[in-house]
Amino acid sequence: MLEGPDPGPHNDVVPGDDRLLMCAPRFYGVEYVINPWMEGNVGRTDAALAARQWDGLRDALGARAQIELAEAVVGLPDMPFTANAGLVREEVFVPARFRFPERQPEAPHFTDWFRRRRYRVVELPGQATFEGEGDALFHPGEPLVWGGYGVRTSLQAHRHLGDILDVEVVPLRLVDERFYHLDTCFVPLHDGRVVYYPDAFDRESVERITARVPAAKRFEVDATDALSFTCNAVVVGGAFVTNFASDALRERLTAWGYDVVVCPLDQFIRAGGAAKCLVLQLDHPGALRAPGAPRVPSRVRERQVELQGDLLDTDMMNRALDCITDAGGSFEIEAFHPGLRHDQASVARVRVVAPSPQRLEEILARLLETGARVAEDERDARLEPVSQTGVAPPDFYSTTIFPTEVRIGGRWLRATRQRMDAVLVIDGAGETAVACRLIRDLRVGDRVVCGVDGVRTYPTHLPRSGEGFGFMTADASSERRVELAVDRIAWEMRRLRERRGKIVVVASPVTIHTGGGPHLARLVRHGYVQALLGGNGLAVHDIEQALFGTSLGVDMKRGINVQGGHRNHLRAINLMRACGGIAPAVERGLLRGGIMYECVRNGVPFALAGSIRDDGPLPETQMDLLAAQAEYARLIDGADMILMLSSMLHSIGVGNMTPAGVRLICVDISPAVVTKLADRGSVESTAIVTDVGLFLTLLDARLADER
Ligand code: NAD
């Protein structure tokens, strides 16, 4: 093991055949900030010390390899980081395409250097960014490149590199900006070994590493090593040349037969680089595919999608692009035509690239949910048969709330019973109809749409202002804003009643506790509710109030606890059970007011879904949850408007069953609950963050004005 530039006992090491390209730091300094290491370091490097540190590295490497030099260029302070010049194999040089304009002018200088030495310069096609060996590390002795992407280099670059160099490229996604190049957190060693920092990668990439490299051949460095640029090491002539190495790493490397040579490089770390960044390897022995060995095709896949709509105003573009990168893919925007007038849609054509075919399917499925279309040739949907009752084929397409069409036999068919979290199945005989069906309802032989081909959705158009998902949050003017929202809702409800539309109310016991019960009961009586959905609690508290004037023992008129009142809700349940249900209790004249009473009197159907919290339950409470879900779905069918009143559980359940196009009004005191519903992202939703008792009082008053 060696310390510092002095090769010590290994002085007799003679330079091997390896050739390394370096560039003296004549004009080096931190002059801009393009990575987190540079922050706070502009103008704070010591040129003389940097030069001494670089000399030390050159000497240590020069003892083991031949060093070639590129000329430093004034105004290009990062040129000493030659690893980013490009990638070399045999006589081919693939120049970098830097992400940041600050480094782009380096590329022609390096390209010149290689041209002058008669290398064949092969530019990457397209627009993909590529930062050379910094993100493309040959595994010593193998025709295999580990390809970093996600921060600087794009995934497309690796797809092209594989083709140009005839090597297998294993894409590894970097997820921590501090480890912005692969060579800052990953070192391939001989004999298939690697040293790396797992936290710099996403889970799938770590799995890719562990799948290829057995545990005995991996060394995972800790944060101290990683943040000291330990992995930014040059492996040459049996040495591991680095800025720092912990005792644990030294021990392992020594056991693996390496000399650990430490060259302090803190002046370069200020710019985000150390030993490896300062070196480009010019030779990669063994990197050629053996004659007769099969070519390993790249697993990177790409497809073109088209996005159309209010891409900028509605944030649809950002969401679509985030959806690609969050899922480990990358993209190239190939065309963008903005709508020039307010009422014109924008159109974008985006190439989506994913590290594997499966990942591409997943990304495309998510993009379809946002309304993207796969732009290439139209294909029929792929249908797979169900082989086990209640179980879908593995890569089933899962539905959204948006209208969906499926291409079967060259024809686009509109799916019926649209809802989210279902699958698309051929409905009935022939191939003329498609329906959304829950997985649990699948039968053996049903044919299910799989993958994303031949599926398109029509997300609801999101308007620019006014009508969008409105948040009436609890700010200073909230009361006035709630009043305005209620005015509008009352107007819509009157119009719906006039044209015999369908309004469904989902409500919780909070409606009763906050004094909203009598108001909701009046809405039912006056024909503003065509179906009521809730749980045992809603009915129990409503009936308790109708019978005893209390809700959970609290006197609703005076707001005080009633002596022994806590028994009232059990007495209410007991009475209903004695009568055989709510409807018989109404008929016998025992129950004479309240929401449930009005439902029975006015023939408004209701569904009470059971839960683990339920007391009783009431005879009408459906404790079989599958049956309760089916009953909810039946009552929602054909709804024009759904009023969701302070019931997280039931409102979210209903939201999942409801197709786009139904007007949703969600009232809850908690912004988190309405946000959850807003995630549906459809235009027809209005969220009102307020007390539900206040809301119902205002709404009832507004509707009463008209009466
Ligand atoms: P939930 O937690 O799903 O929903 C209550 C919602 O009310 C929450 O989102 C909360 O933010 C909101 N809220 C609280 N105060 C509010 C206010 N002043 N104004 C507006 N919103 C307000 O609970 P849930 O729907 O009440 O009940 C869940 C389950 O428990 C249901 O199935 C219900 O029937 C059952 N339950 C049974 C009984 C019983 O049997 N005695 C009693 C209560 C609840």
Residues whose N, C-alpha, C, O or C-beta is under 5 A from the ligand:
A	BS01	NAD	S508 P509 V510 T514 G535 N536 G537 L538 V540 A609 G610 S611 R613 D614 D615 S646 S647 M648 L649 H650 V667 D668 I669 S670 V673 T690 D691 V692
